[in-house]
Amino acid sequence: MKIAVCIKQVPDASTVRFDKEKGTLVREGVESVINPFDYNAIEAGLALKDQVGGEVSVLTMGPPQAQDAIREAISLGVDNGIVVSDRAFAGADTLATTYTLAKAINKLGEFDLVICGKQAVDGDTAQVGPGLAVRLGIPCVTCVDELEVLEDGRKLRLKRMCEQGYDIVEVELPALITVLASLNTPRVPSLKGKMRAKKTDIPMLSAEDIGAETSKVGLAGSPTQVATTTVPTFDAKREMLEGEPEEQVDALIGKLKEAGIL
């Protein structure tokens, strides 16, 4: 089975900062890591390879430093990876991103399965997976919690979580799935994997390399843009109520009535 896993490098949530004047995340000086959900996507691809054989390729769109994310994925056991990087890709919304990723996947050849994390923790749109499936013209199943390869190897049985509970879906390959963190427990890199990742040459493909039209990538290909972003503020107050329990209850009820809650 030939598997492609799409990953994204995002700011480390523990060190991320916000520019209130510009309304944007401050990425300078902030460590970048693989999007948490994408570790589960990588593990899903590797588990399938362990089960039925094949090849796992990983790709990402980003600046040159995104090579670090590819090397980490290789240290986990994927076979190869590429970075799609070009200044023309800057400012891409999810529509432009899916176009770019689709062109890159088509450049690499045909895949039986494309796997994405449920969503990226910096954008939280969960649009790239389904949008990429539309671009590739293949079926898509989102929020996968369980995965089983059927006997013929050309069909998957999936447990898809939804608001009402879950669906059991069978999908023929080729297909695209997005996975939840509850699907698996990502493995840790081995020493052998780290050594291989260090020596591996990571190809960098430009817009021209993948045959992308400049009018459809980056800011030029993005019909949506972030106008403003704000961080919510909370004006919380704490007041200690004293006295006997009955007195405290009466005082609390009085405070709630004053606030219009009761």
C-alpha positions as CSV (number, residue, x, y, z in Angstrom):
1,M,0.0,0.0,0.0
2,K,1.3,3.4,-1.0
3,I,0.5,6.0,1.7
4,A,1.0,9.8,1.8
5,V,0.8,11.6,5.1
6,C,0.4,15.4,5.1
7,I,1.8,17.1,8.1
8,K,2.2,20.7,9.2
9,Q,4.8,22.5,11.4
10,V,3.1,24.7,14.0
11,P,4.3,27.0,16.8
12,D,4.8,25.3,20.1
13,A,1.6,26.0,22.1
14,S,3.6,26.3,25.3
15,T,5.7,29.2,24.0
16,V,3.4,30.9,21.5
17,R,2.8,34.6,21.9
18,F,0.3,37.0,20.3
19,D,0.8,40.4,18.8
20,K,-2.2,42.4,19.9
21,E,-1.5,45.3,17.5
22,K,-1.1,43.2,14.4
23,G,-3.6,40.6,15.5
24,T,-1.2,37.7,14.5
25,L,0.8,35.0,16.2
26,V,4.4,35.9,16.9
27,R,6.4,33.2,15.2
28,E,9.9,34.7,15.5
29,G,11.9,33.1,18.2
30,V,9.1,30.5,18.9
31,E,10.0,26.8,18.5
32,S,8.1,25.0,15.8
33,V,6.9,21.4,16.2
34,I,4.9,18.9,14.3
35,N,1.1,19.5,14.7
36,P,0.0,17.1,17.5
37,F,-2.8,15.4,15.4
38,D,-0.2,14.8,12.7
39,Y,1.7,12.4,14.9
40,N,-1.4,10.2,14.9
41,A,-1.6,10.4,11.1
42,I,2.1,9.3,10.9
43,E,1.4,6.4,13.3
44,A,-1.6,5.4,11.3
45,G,0.4,5.2,8.1
46,L,3.2,3.3,9.8
47,A,0.8,0.8,11.4
48,L,-0.7,0.1,8.0
49,K,2.7,-0.4,6.5
50,D,3.5,-2.9,9.3
51,Q,0.3,-4.7,8.7
52,V,0.1,-4.9,4.9
53,G,3.5,-3.6,3.7
54,G,4.1,-0.8,1.3
55,E,5.6,2.7,1.5
56,V,4.9,5.8,3.7
57,S,5.8,9.2,2.3
58,V,5.3,12.4,4.3
59,L,5.0,15.9,2.9
60,T,4.5,19.4,4.2
61,M,4.1,22.9,2.9
62,G,6.2,25.5,4.7
63,P,9.5,27.4,5.0
64,P,12.8,25.6,4.6
65,Q,12.9,24.9,8.3
66,A,10.0,22.5,7.8
67,Q,12.7,20.0,6.8
68,D,13.1,19.4,10.6
69,A,9.5,18.1,10.7
70,I,10.2,15.7,7.8
71,R,13.4,14.5,9.5
72,E,11.5,13.8,12.7
73,A,8.9,11.8,10.7
74,I,11.7,9.8,9.0
75,S,13.1,9.1,12.5
76,L,9.8,7.6,13.4
77,G,9.9,5.2,10.4
78,V,8.5,6.8,7.3
79,D,10.3,6.0,4.1
80,N,10.8,9.4,2.6
81,G,9.5,13.0,2.6
82,I,9.5,16.3,0.8
83,V,9.0,20.0,1.7
84,V,6.9,22.2,-0.7
85,S,8.5,25.6,-0.2
86,D,8.3,28.8,-2.1
87,R,7.8,32.5,-1.2
88,A,4.8,32.4,-3.4
89,F,3.0,30.1,-0.9
90,A,3.1,32.7,1.8
91,G,-0.3,33.9,3.1
92,A,-2.2,30.8,1.8
93,D,-5.6,30.1,3.2
94,T,-7.0,26.6,3.2
95,L,-8.2,26.8,-0.4
96,A,-4.7,27.7,-1.7
97,T,-3.1,25.2,0.7
98,T,-5.2,22.3,-0.6
99,Y,-4.4,23.3,-4.2
100,T,-0.6,23.3,-3.4
101,L,-0.7,20.0,-1.6
102,A,-2.8,18.4,-4.3
103,K,-0.3,19.5,-7.0
104,A,2.6,18.1,-4.8
105,I,0.9,14.7,-4.3
106,N,0.1,14.4,-8.0
107,K,3.7,15.2,-8.7
108,L,4.9,12.4,-6.5
109,G,2.6,9.9,-8.2
110,E,-0.5,7.8,-7.3
111,F,-1.2,6.9,-3.7
112,D,-3.7,4.4,-2.3
113,L,-4.3,6.4,0.9
114,V,-3.7,10.0,2.0
115,I,-3.8,10.6,5.8
116,C,-4.1,13.9,7.6
117,G,-4.5,14.9,11.2
118,K,-8.0,16.0,12.2
119,Q,-6.9,19.6,12.2
120,A,-4.0,22.0,12.8
121,V,-3.8,23.5,16.3
122,D,-2.8,26.9,14.9
123,G,-5.7,27.4,12.5
124,D,-8.2,24.9,13.9
125,T,-10.3,24.9,10.7
126,A,-10.2,21.1,9.9
127,Q,-10.7,22.1,6.3
128,V,-7.5,21.0,4.7
129,G,-8.2,17.2,4.8
130,P,-11.7,17.4,3.1
131,G,-10.6,20.1,0.8
132,L,-7.6,18.1,-0.4
133,A,-9.8,15.1,-1.0
134,V,-12.0,17.2,-3.3
135,R,-8.9,18.5,-5.2
136,L,-7.7,14.9,-5.6
137,G,-11.1,13.6,-6.6
138,I,-11.2,10.8,-4.0
139,P,-13.6,10.0,-1.1
140,C,-12.9,11.4,2.3
141,V,-13.7,10.1,5.8
142,T,-13.0,12.5,8.7
143,C,-12.5,12.0,12.5
144,V,-11.4,8.4,12.2
145,D,-11.2,6.7,15.6
146,E,-10.7,3.1,14.5
147,L,-9.3,1.6,11.3
148,E,-9.4,-1.9,9.8
149,V,-8.0,-3.2,6.5
150,L,-10.5,-5.6,4.9
151,E,-9.4,-8.9,3.3
152,D,-9.0,-7.7,-0.2
153,G,-6.6,-4.9,0.9
154,R,-8.4,-2.4,-1.3
155,K,-11.0,-1.3,1.2
156,L,-11.0,0.1,4.7
157,R,-13.6,-0.2,7.5
158,L,-13.5,2.9,9.6
159,K,-15.2,4.1,12.8
160,R,-16.0,7.8,12.3
161,M,-16.8,9.8,15.4
162,C,-19.6,12.4,15.1
163,E,-21.8,14.5,17.3
164,Q,-24.5,11.8,17.6
165,G,-22.1,9.0,18.4
166,Y,-20.2,7.2,15.6
167,D,-20.6,5.8,12.1
168,I,-19.1,2.6,10.7
169,V,-18.0,3.4,7.2
170,E,-16.4,1.2,4.5
171,V,-14.5,3.1,1.8
172,E,-12.7,1.8,-1.3
173,L,-9.2,3.0,-2.0
174,P,-7.8,5.4,-3.1
175,A,-9.2,7.6,-0.3
176,L,-8.3,10.3,2.2
177,I,-8.9,10.1,5.9
178,T,-8.4,12.5,8.8
179,V,-7.6,10.9,12.2
180,L,-8.3,11.7,15.8
181,A,-5.7,11.5,18.6
182,S,-7.7,8.6,20.1
183,L,-6.9,6.4,17.1
184,N,-3.5,5.3,18.3
185,T,-0.5,6.1,20.5
186,P,2.4,7.5,18.3
187,R,5.7,5.6,18.5
188,V,8.9,7.2,19.6
189,P,11.9,7.5,17.3
190,S,14.6,4.8,17.4
191,L,18.3,5.5,17.4
192,K,18.6,3.9,14.0
193,G,15.7,6.1,12.8
194,K,17.4,9.2,14.1
195,M,20.7,8.3,12.3
196,R,18.8,7.6,9.0
197,A,16.9,10.9,9.3
198,K,20.1,12.9,9.9
199,K,21.6,11.5,6.7
200,T,18.5,11.7,4.5
201,D,18.4,14.3,1.8
202,I,15.0,16.2,2.0
203,P,13.9,17.4,-1.5
204,M,12.5,21.0,-1.6
205,L,10.0,21.6,-4.3
206,S,9.0,25.1,-5.6
207,A,5.8,26.2,-7.2
208,E,7.4,25.6,-10.6
209,D,8.6,22.1,-9.6
210,I,5.0,21.0,-8.9
211,G,3.5,22.8,-11.8
212,A,1.4,25.2,-9.7
213,E,-0.1,28.3,-11.1
214,T,1.1,31.3,-9.2
215,S,-2.4,32.9,-9.3
216,K,-3.7,29.9,-7.2
217,V,-1.2,29.7,-4.5
218,G,-0.3,31.8,-1.4
219,L,-2.1,35.1,-0.9
220,A,-2.9,35.5,-4.6
221,G,-4.9,32.3,-4.5
222,S,-6.6,32.9,-1.2
223,P,-10.2,34.4,-1.4
224,T,-10.3,34.5,2.4
225,Q,-8.0,36.6,4.7
226,V,-7.9,37.2,8.4
227,A,-9.0,40.8,8.9
228,T,-8.6,41.0,12.7
229,T,-7.9,38.7,15.5
230,T,-8.3,39.4,19.2
231,V,-7.5,37.6,22.5
232,P,-10.5,37.3,24.8
233,T,-10.1,39.0,28.2
234,F,-11.7,38.0,31.4
235,D,-12.4,40.4,34.3
236,A,-12.8,37.9,37.0
237,K,-13.3,38.9,40.7
238,R,-13.1,36.7,43.7
239,E,-14.8,37.5,47.0
240,M,-14.7,35.4,50.2
241,L,-18.0,35.0,52.0
242,E,-17.7,34.7,55.8
243,G,-19.9,33.6,58.6
244,E,-21.9,30.4,59.3
245,P,-22.8,28.2,56.3
246,E,-26.4,29.4,56.3
247,E,-25.2,33.0,56.3
248,Q,-22.8,32.3,53.4
249,V,-25.6,30.7,51.4
250,D,-27.8,33.7,51.9
251,A,-25.0,36.0,51.0
252,L,-24.2,34.0,47.8
253,I,-27.9,34.0,46.7
254,G,-27.9,37.8,47.2
255,K,-24.8,38.2,45.1
256,L,-26.2,36.0,42.3
257,K,-29.4,38.1,42.3
258,E,-27.4,41.3,42.1
259,A,-25.6,39.9,39.1
260,G,-28.9,38.9,37.5
261,I,-28.1,35.3,37.5
262,L,-31.0,34.4,39.8
